[in-house]
Amino acid sequence: MGWILRLRGWRILAKNVRTPFCEIDLLATEGATLVLVEVKFRRRRPPVRPLSHQQADRLRRGALWLKARRRGHDGVRIDLIEVYPSRFWGVWRIEHLRAAVVEEPQAF
């Protein structure tokens, strides 16, 4: 999946990065933003909620851990790339969800 991001001008820093909280599939930069990319391969079209609350929470904690250790970036974002078969045999569809995991929602 890294080649897709490179074509878009991103810089891939590392693959399969382990933090104390989670494993991050791709660590990249888009401009001055540090981007954690979670890649999901699915057998059919993705569900309404692509990540469980537990997965999103682990990714948030991993992002905070990396942000504290990798200085010099304007911000940190968590993206999701979903890969699943299209209606045509042998053809895969790729969807890139930017900022798929956001900070904890604030109480109203």
DRENTORKOL-3810 file (N, C-alpha, C; in nm, 4 decimals):
REM DRENTORKOL-3810
@n.u->0.0802; n.v->-0.1194; n.w->0.0000; ca.u->0.0000; ca.v->0.0000; ca.w->0.0000; c.u->0.0850; c.v->0.1265; c.w->0.0000
@n.u->0.2097; n.v->0.1131; n.w->0.0399; ca.u->0.2959; ca.v->0.2301; ca.w->0.0456; c.u->0.3138; c.v->0.2981; c.w->-0.0887
@n.u->0.3117; n.v->0.2208; n.w->-0.1964; ca.u->0.3328; ca.v->0.2795; ca.w->-0.3293; c.u->0.2218; c.v->0.3769; c.w->-0.3654
@n.u->0.1001; n.v->0.3509; n.w->-0.3192; ca.u->-0.0111; ca.v->0.4426; ca.w->-0.3480; c.u->0.0163; c.v->0.5780; c.w->-0.2826
@n.u->0.0623; n.v->0.5730; n.w->-0.1588; ca.u->0.0899; ca.v->0.6976; ca.w->-0.0877; c.u->0.2102; c.v->0.7702; c.w->-0.1471
@n.u->0.3111; n.v->0.6954; n.w->-0.1903; ca.u->0.4270; ca.v->0.7592; ca.w->-0.2541; c.u->0.3862; c.v->0.8310; c.w->-0.3820
@n.u->0.2950; n.v->0.7710; n.w->-0.4588; ca.u->0.2468; ca.v->0.8371; ca.w->-0.5809; c.u->0.1761; c.v->0.9687; c.w->-0.5493
@n.u->0.1194; n.v->0.9778; n.w->-0.4300; ca.u->0.0506; ca.v->1.1004; ca.w->-0.3885; c.u->0.1456; c.v->1.2019; c.w->-0.3252
@n.u->0.2756; n.v->1.1693; n.w->-0.3221; ca.u->0.3737; ca.v->1.2627; ca.w->-0.2691; c.u->0.4068; c.v->1.2433; c.w->-0.1224
@n.u->0.3571; n.v->1.1376; n.w->-0.0615; ca.u->0.3872; ca.v->1.1109; ca.w->0.0780; c.u->0.5250; c.v->1.0482; c.w->0.0899
@n.u->0.5820; n.v->1.0555; n.w->0.2087; ca.u->0.7095; ca.v->0.9916; ca.w->0.2369; c.u->0.6839; c.v->0.8806; c.w->0.3390
@n.u->0.7183; n.v->0.7580; n.w->0.3058; ca.u->0.7006; ca.v->0.6444; ca.w->0.3961; c.u->0.8224; c.v->0.6376; c.w->0.4874
@n.u->0.8003; n.v->0.6457; n.w->0.6175; ca.u->0.9088; ca.v->0.6426; ca.w->0.7148; c.u->0.9390; c.v->0.5010; c.w->0.7622
@n.u->0.8333; n.v->0.4208; n.w->0.7829; ca.u->0.8535; ca.v->0.2847; ca.w->0.8347; c.u->0.7280; c.v->0.2017; c.w->0.8124
@n.u->0.7467; n.v->0.0706; n.w->0.8166; ca.u->0.6351; ca.v->-0.0238; ca.w->0.8070; c.u->0.6344; c.v->-0.1099; c.w->0.9320
@n.u->0.5164; n.v->-0.1509; n.w->0.9745; ca.u->0.4973; ca.v->-0.2392; ca.w->1.0901; c.u->0.5712; c.v->-0.1877; c.w->1.2138
@n.u->0.5387; n.v->-0.0654; n.w->1.2528; ca.u->0.6002; ca.v->-0.0019; ca.w->1.3683; c.u->0.5295; c.v->-0.0504; c.w->1.4947
@n.u->0.6077; n.v->-0.0998; n.w->1.5887; ca.u->0.5506; ca.v->-0.1466; ca.w->1.7151; c.u->0.5631; c.v->-0.0379; c.w->1.8212
@n.u->0.4520; n.v->-0.0123; n.w->1.8881; ca.u->0.4502; ca.v->0.0754; ca.w->2.0046; c.u->0.4057; c.v->-0.0114; c.w->2.1221
@n.u->0.4118; n.v->0.0396; n.w->2.2438; ca.u->0.3614; ca.v->-0.0394; ca.w->2.3568; c.u->0.2111; c.v->-0.0657; c.w->2.3491
@n.u->0.1391; n.v->0.0066; n.w->2.2629; ca.u->-0.0063; ca.v->-0.0027; ca.w->2.2584; c.u->-0.0612; c.v->-0.0744; c.w->2.1364
@n.u->0.0104; n.v->-0.0668; n.w->2.0237; ca.u->-0.0408; ca.v->-0.1245; ca.w->1.8995; c.u->0.0730; c.v->-0.1400; c.w->1.7992
@n.u->0.0412; n.v->-0.2050; n.w->1.6891; ca.u->0.1333; ca.v->-0.2100; ca.w->1.5757; c.u->0.0732; c.v->-0.1254; c.w->1.4649
@n.u->0.1540; n.v->-0.0362; n.w->1.4102; ca.u->0.1079; ca.v->0.0551; ca.w->1.3055; c.u->0.1592; c.v->0.0024; c.w->1.1727
@n.u->0.0675; n.v->-0.0144; n.w->1.0763; ca.u->0.1047; ca.v->-0.0738; ca.w->0.9485; c.u->0.2021; c.v->0.0138; c.w->0.8705
@n.u->0.1719; n.v->0.1414; n.w->0.8578; ca.u->0.2595; ca.v->0.2343; ca.w->0.7860; c.u->0.2721; c.v->0.3635; c.w->0.8656
@n.u->0.3938; n.v->0.4145; n.w->0.8723; ca.u->0.4191; ca.v->0.5447; ca.w->0.9317; c.u->0.4722; c.v->0.6325; c.w->0.8199
@n.u->0.4032; n.v->0.7435; n.w->0.7946; ca.u->0.4374; ca.v->0.8276; ca.w->0.6798; c.u->0.4259; c.v->0.9742; c.w->0.7174
@n.u->0.4724; n.v->1.0584; n.w->0.6267; ca.u->0.4507; ca.v->1.2017; ca.w->0.6423; c.u->0.3823; c.v->1.2541; c.w->0.5166
@n.u->0.2864; n.v->1.3401; n.w->0.5388; ca.u->0.2217; ca.v->1.4134; ca.w->0.4300; c.u->0.2474; c.v->1.5603; c.w->0.4598
@n.u->0.3412; n.v->1.6159; n.w->0.3894; ca.u->0.3856; ca.v->1.7505; ca.w->0.4219; c.u->0.4545; c.v->1.7474; c.w->0.5569
@n.u->0.4079; n.v->1.8287; n.w->0.6509; ca.u->0.4670; ca.v->1.8327; ca.w->0.7847; c.u->0.3864; c.v->1.7518; c.w->0.8862
@n.u->0.2865; n.v->1.6766; n.w->0.8393; ca.u->0.2016; ca.v->1.5974; ca.w->0.9286; c.u->0.2487; c.v->1.4538; c.w->0.9337
@n.u->0.2628; n.v->1.4014; n.w->1.0543; ca.u->0.2953; ca.v->1.2611; ca.w->1.0748; c.u->0.1650; c.v->1.1821; c.w->1.0647
@n.u->0.1623; n.v->1.0800; n.w->0.9777; ca.u->0.0394; ca.v->1.0046; ca.w->0.9544; c.u->0.0619; c.v->0.8581; c.w->0.9879
@n.u->-0.0231; n.v->0.8043; n.w->1.0745; ca.u->-0.0251; ca.v->0.6623; ca.w->1.1048; c.u->-0.1322; c.v->0.6014; c.w->1.0160
@n.u->-0.0968; n.v->0.4990; n.w->0.9410; ca.u->-0.1902; ca.v->0.4393; ca.w->0.8457; c.u->-0.2189; c.v->0.2957; c.w->0.8875
@n.u->-0.3453; n.v->0.2660; n.w->0.9094; ca.u->-0.3912; ca.v->0.1306; ca.w->0.9385; c.u->-0.4461; c.v->0.0741; c.w->0.8078
@n.u->-0.4015; n.v->-0.0441; n.w->0.7695; ca.u->-0.4457; ca.v->-0.1072; ca.w->0.6447; c.u->-0.5324; c.v->-0.2277; c.w->0.6803
@n.u->-0.6524; n.v->-0.2341; n.w->0.6240; ca.u->-0.7449; ca.v->-0.3450; ca.w->0.6484; c.u->-0.7808; c.v->-0.4111; c.w->0.5164
@n.u->-0.7585; n.v->-0.5419; n.w->0.5065; ca.u->-0.8023; ca.v->-0.6203; ca.w->0.3919; c.u->-0.9320; c.v->-0.6874; c.w->0.4305
@n.u->-1.0324; n.v->-0.6756; n.w->0.3466; ca.u->-1.1652; ca.v->-0.7293; ca.w->0.3772; c.u->-1.2113; c.v->-0.8232; c.w->0.2656
@n.u->-1.2945; n.v->-0.9165; n.w->0.3019; ca.u->-1.3497; ca.v->-1.0100; ca.w->0.2021; c.u->-1.4683; c.v->-0.9497; c.w->0.1274
@n.u->-1.5360; n.v->-0.8585; n.w->0.1921; ca.u->-1.6484; ca.v->-0.7904; ca.w->0.1264; c.u->-1.6478; c.v->-0.6433; c.w->0.1657
@n.u->-1.7413; n.v->-0.5714; n.w->0.1111; ca.u->-1.7482; ca.v->-0.4271; ca.w->0.1358; c.u->-1.7404; c.v->-0.3997; c.w->0.2857
@n.u->-1.6662; n.v->-0.2961; n.w->0.3256; ca.u->-1.6471; ca.v->-0.2695; ca.w->0.4675; c.u->-1.7772; c.v->-0.2371; c.w->0.5410
@n.u->-1.7810; n.v->-0.2687; n.w->0.6693; ca.u->-1.8997; ca.v->-0.2358; ca.w->0.7487; c.u->-1.9102; c.v->-0.0856; c.w->0.7718
@n.u->-2.0174; n.v->-0.0467; n.w->0.8354; ca.u->-2.0401; ca.v->0.0953; ca.w->0.8628; c.u->-1.9301; c.v->0.1490; c.w->0.9540
@n.u->-1.8947; n.v->0.0748; n.w->1.0561; ca.u->-1.7875; ca.v->0.1173; ca.w->1.1474; c.u->-1.6629; c.v->0.0364; c.w->1.1138
@n.u->-1.5657; n.v->0.0964; n.w->1.0452; ca.u->-1.4496; ca.v->0.0210; ca.w->0.9989; c.u->-1.3580; c.v->-0.0275; c.w->1.1105
@n.u->-1.3531; n.v->0.0426; n.w->1.2225; ca.u->-1.2689; ca.v->0.0023; ca.w->1.3354; c.u->-1.3535; c.v->-0.0040; c.w->1.4619
@n.u->-1.3237; n.v->-0.1000; n.w->1.5478; ca.u->-1.3944; ca.v->-0.1081; ca.w->1.6754; c.u->-1.3438; c.v->0.0028; c.w->1.7669
@n.u->-1.4161; n.v->0.0260; n.w->1.8735; ca.u->-1.3745; ca.v->0.1280; ca.w->1.9698; c.u->-1.2391; c.v->0.0924; c.w->2.0312
@n.u->-1.2164; n.v->-0.0373; n.w->2.0552; ca.u->-1.0897; ca.v->-0.0805; ca.w->2.1135; c.u->-0.9739; c.v->-0.0552; c.w->2.0171
@n.u->-0.9936; n.v->-0.0860; n.w->1.8894; ca.u->-0.8890; ca.v->-0.0620; ca.w->1.7896; c.u->-0.8582; c.v->0.0872; c.w->1.7792
@n.u->-0.9616; n.v->0.1685; n.w->1.7749; ca.u->-0.9427; ca.v->0.3136; ca.w->1.7645; c.u->-0.8706; c.v->0.3670; c.w->1.8876
@n.u->-0.9040; n.v->0.3163; n.w->2.0047; ca.u->-0.8394; ca.v->0.3622; ca.w->2.1274; c.u->-0.6914; c.v->0.3242; c.w->2.1294
@n.u->-0.6585; n.v->0.2025; n.w->2.0857; ca.u->-0.5184; ca.v->0.1604; ca.w->2.0789; c.u->-0.4394; c.v->0.2483; c.w->1.9815
@n.u->-0.5001; n.v->0.2788; n.w->1.8677; ca.u->-0.4334; ca.v->0.3642; ca.w->1.7695; c.u->-0.4118; c.v->0.5052; c.w->1.8239
@n.u->-0.5106; n.v->0.5578; n.w->1.8975; ca.u->-0.4954; ca.v->0.6900; ca.w->1.9587; c.u->-0.3776; c.v->0.6924; c.w->2.0555
@n.u->-0.3693; n.v->0.5889; n.w->2.1408; ca.u->-0.2598; ca.v->0.5834; ca.w->2.2377; c.u->-0.1251; c.v->0.5669; c.w->2.1671
@n.u->-0.1234; n.v->0.4860; n.w->2.0607; ca.u->0.0001; ca.v->0.4710; ca.w->1.9835; c.u->0.0420; c.v->0.6009; c.w->1.9172
@n.u->-0.0554; n.v->0.6787; n.w->1.8694; ca.u->-0.0261; ca.v->0.8078; ca.w->1.8065; c.u->0.0325; c.v->0.9047; c.w->1.9079
@n.u->-0.0236; n.v->0.9084; n.w->2.0281; ca.u->0.0304; ca.v->0.9963; ca.w->2.1320; c.u->0.1718; c.v->0.9549; c.w->2.1703
@n.u->0.1968; n.v->0.8249; n.w->2.1769; ca.u->0.3296; ca.v->0.7739; ca.w->2.2104; c.u->0.4309; c.v->0.8152; c.w->2.1036
@n.u->0.3933; n.v->0.8001; n.w->1.9760; ca.u->0.4839; ca.v->0.8384; ca.w->1.8672; c.u->0.5038; c.v->0.9900; c.w->1.8613
@n.u->0.3981; n.v->1.0644; n.w->1.8854; ca.u->0.4073; ca.v->1.2105; ca.w->1.8812; c.u->0.5086; c.v->1.2608; c.w->1.9831
@n.u->0.5126; n.v->1.1972; n.w->2.1002; ca.u->0.6061; ca.v->1.2381; ca.w->2.2037; c.u->0.7504; c.v->1.2040; c.w->2.1663
@n.u->0.7706; n.v->1.1039; n.w->2.0812; ca.u->0.9052; ca.v->1.0601; ca.w->2.0468; c.u->0.9555; c.v->1.1121; c.w->1.9122
@n.u->0.8677; n.v->1.1567; n.w->1.8272; ca.u->0.9061; ca.v->1.2075; ca.w->1.6954; c.u->0.8659; c.v->1.3530; c.w->1.6870
@n.u->0.9554; n.v->1.4377; n.w->1.7202; ca.u->0.9281; ca.v->1.5822; ca.w->1.7197; c.u->0.9507; c.v->1.6399; c.w->1.5808
@n.u->0.9051; n.v->1.7617; n.w->1.5605; ca.u->0.9287; ca.v->1.8303; ca.w->1.4345; c.u->0.8157; c.v->1.8168; c.w->1.3348
@n.u->0.7012; n.v->1.7639; n.w->1.3781; ca.u->0.5852; ca.v->1.7527; ca.w->1.2894; c.u->0.4770; c.v->1.8485; c.w->1.3378
@n.u->0.4005; n.v->1.9005; n.w->1.2428; ca.u->0.2938; ca.v->1.9943; ca.w->1.2781; c.u->0.1795; c.v->1.9263; c.w->1.3529
@n.u->0.1589; n.v->1.8002; n.w->1.3269; ca.u->0.0503; ca.v->1.7280; ca.w->1.3912; c.u->0.0581; c.v->1.5800; c.w->1.3582
@n.u->-0.0330; n.v->1.5051; n.w->1.4171; ca.u->-0.0408; ca.v->1.3617; ca.w->1.3940; c.u->-0.1828; c.v->1.3290; c.w->1.3510
@n.u->-0.1947; n.v->1.2407; n.w->1.2526; ca.u->-0.3259; ca.v->1.2006; ca.w->1.2020; c.u->-0.3260; c.v->1.0490; c.w->1.1845
@n.u->-0.4416; n.v->0.9880; n.w->1.2009; ca.u->-0.4558; ca.v->0.8436; ca.w->1.1811; c.u->-0.5494; c.v->0.8210; c.w->1.0632
@n.u->-0.4971; n.v->0.7584; n.w->0.9584; ca.u->-0.5759; ca.v->0.7274; ca.w->0.8392; c.u->-0.6014; c.v->0.5772; c.w->0.8320
@n.u->-0.7004; n.v->0.5409; n.w->0.7528; ca.u->-0.7340; ca.v->0.4012; ca.w->0.7314; c.u->-0.7405; c.v->0.3747; c.w->0.5814
@n.u->-0.6738; n.v->0.2691; n.w->0.5377; ca.u->-0.6858; ca.v->0.2257; ca.w->0.3986; c.u->-0.7556; c.v->0.0902; c.w->0.4004
@n.u->-0.8678; n.v->0.0812; n.w->0.3309; ca.u->-0.9433; ca.v->-0.0436; ca.w->0.3222; c.u->-0.9300; c.v->-0.1003; c.w->0.1817
@n.u->-0.8999; n.v->-0.2283; n.w->0.1755; ca.u->-0.8854; ca.v->-0.2988; ca.w->0.0482; c.u->-0.9867; c.v->-0.4115; c.w->0.0479
@n.u->-1.0719; n.v->-0.4147; n.w->-0.0551; ca.u->-1.1728; ca.v->-0.5212; ca.w->-0.0650; c.u->-1.2047; c.v->-0.5461; c.w->-0.2124
@n.u->-1.2580; n.v->-0.6651; n.w->-0.2428; ca.u->-1.2860; ca.v->-0.6965; ca.w->-0.3830; c.u->-1.3986; c.v->-0.6105; c.w->-0.4399
@n.u->-1.3849; n.v->-0.5762; n.w->-0.5674; ca.u->-1.4932; ca.v->-0.5040; ca.w->-0.6349; c.u->-1.5878; c.v->-0.6067; c.w->-0.6953
@n.u->-1.6850; n.v->-0.5616; n.w->-0.7756; ca.u->-1.7781; ca.v->-0.6564; ca.w->-0.8375; c.u->-1.7120; c.v->-0.7361; c.w->-0.9475
@n.u->-1.5982; n.v->-0.6919; n.w->-0.9958; ca.u->-1.5291; ca.v->-0.7611; ca.w->-1.1032; c.u->-1.4258; c.v->-0.8560; c.w->-1.0450
@n.u->-1.4243; n.v->-0.9780; n.w->-1.0910; ca.u->-1.3351; ca.v->-1.0798; ca.w->-1.0377; c.u->-1.1894; c.v->-1.0382; c.w->-1.0552
@n.u->-1.1119; n.v->-1.0521; n.w->-0.9498; ca.u->-0.9693; ca.v->-1.0219; ca.w->-0.9564; c.u->-0.9332; c.v->-0.8749; c.w->-0.9439
@n.u->-1.0317; n.v->-0.7884; n.w->-0.9285; ca.u->-1.0057; ca.v->-0.6448; ca.w->-0.9165; c.u->-1.0339; c.v->-0.6035; c.w->-0.7721
@n.u->-0.9395; n.v->-0.5337; n.w->-0.7115; ca.u->-0.9548; ca.v->-0.4892; ca.w->-0.5739; c.u->-0.9842; c.v->-0.3404; c.w->-0.5692
@n.u->-1.0671; n.v->-0.3033; n.w->-0.4777; ca.u->-1.1018; ca.v->-0.1624; ca.w->-0.4581; c.u->-1.0254; c.v->-0.1117; c.w->-0.3359
@n.u->-0.9717; n.v->0.0077; n.w->-0.3454; ca.u->-0.8942; ca.v->0.0664; ca.w->-0.2364; c.u->-0.9597; c.v->0.1983; c.w->-0.1978
@n.u->-0.9930; n.v->0.2103; n.w->-0.0691; ca.u->-1.0506; ca.v->0.3351; ca.w->-0.0187; c.u->-0.9602; c.v->0.3905; c.w->0.0897
@n.u->-0.9301; n.v->0.5184; n.w->0.0796; ca.u->-0.8448; ca.v->0.5857; ca.w->0.1767; c.u->-0.9321; c.v->0.6806; c.w->0.2584
@n.u->-0.9455; n.v->0.6513; n.w->0.3863; ca.u->-1.0237; ca.v->0.7360; ca.w->0.4765; c.u->-0.9273; c.v->0.8222; c.w->0.5583
@n.u->-0.9252; n.v->0.9496; n.w->0.5275; ca.u->-0.8361; ca.v->1.0417; ca.w->0.5998; c.u->-0.8968; c.v->1.0738; c.w->0.7359
@n.u->-0.8118; n.v->1.0809; n.w->0.8367; ca.u->-0.8532; ca.v->1.1103; ca.w->0.9737; c.u->-0.9664; c.v->1.0170; c.w->1.0170
@n.u->-0.9462; n.v->0.8880; n.w->0.9941; ca.u->-1.0472; ca.v->0.7877; ca.w->1.0279; c.u->-1.0660; c.v->0.7762; c.w->1.1784
@n.u->-0.9611; n.v->0.8023; n.w->1.2535; ca.u->-0.9689; ca.v->0.8011; ca.w->1.3996; c.u->-0.9361; c.v->0.9414; c.w->1.4455
@n.u->-1.0273; n.v->0.9992; n.w->1.5200; ca.u->-1.0065; ca.v->1.1352; ca.w->1.5712; c.u->-0.9948; c.v->1.1297; c.w->1.7226
@n.u->-0.9628; n.v->1.2431; n.w->1.7810; ca.u->-0.9511; ca.v->1.2491; ca.w->1.9261; c.u->-1.0835; c.v->1.2098; c.w->1.9903
@n.u->-1.0738; n.v->1.1783; n.w->2.1180; ca.u->-1.1931; ca.v->1.1408; ca.w->2.1918; c.u->-1.3012; c.v->1.2484; c.w->2.1775
@n.u->-1.4252; n.v->1.2084; n.w->2.1496; ca.u->-1.5316; ca.v->1.3083; ca.w->2.1426; c.u->-1.5508; c.v->1.3747; c.w->2.2784
@n.u->-1.5726; n.v->1.5027; n.w->2.2775; ca.u->-1.5903; ca.v->1.5756; ca.w->2.4015; c.u->-1.7335; c.v->1.5573; c.w->2.4512
@n.u->-1.7470; n.v->1.5574; n.w->2.5809; ca.u->-1.8804; ca.v->1.5423; ca.w->2.6414; c.u->-1.9637; c.v->1.6682; c.w->2.6129
@n.u->-2.0910; n.v->1.6487; n.w->2.5847; ca.u->-2.1801; ca.v->1.7613; ca.w->2.5544; c.u->-2.2430; c.v->1.8143; c.w->2.6797
END
